[in-house]
Structure formats: C-alpha cells, structure tokens
C-alpha cells in the first residue's frame, strides 16, 4: 500500500505468474489510475 499526501495506492503482485496490478487515487481530484503489470523480469534475464 502506498500513502502520500497526494496519492493513495495499492499494488497486487502474483510472483508465480510474474503478473499483477496497481491502482492509484489522486486525493486532490479523485481521479483513479490503473496499471496492469504483465511481466517483471530481472535486468540480467536474457
């Protein structure tokens, strides 16, 4: 969970699938932002 004076957010990640999602809410204007994580890899992966 992420909480700042400007944003509230949450991240869900499934390590076995290397997938997840993020949601952020702008506290000032009430606009929500969503992002889907389709792959997370180490920079050393070929």
HELIX and SHEET records of a PDB file:
SHEET    1   A 4 UNK A   2  UNK A   3  0                                        
SHEET    2   A 4 UNK A   7  UNK A  14 -1                                        
SHEET    3   A 4 UNK A  19  UNK A  26 -1                                        
SHEET    4   A 4 UNK A  32  UNK A  37 -1                                        
END                                                                             
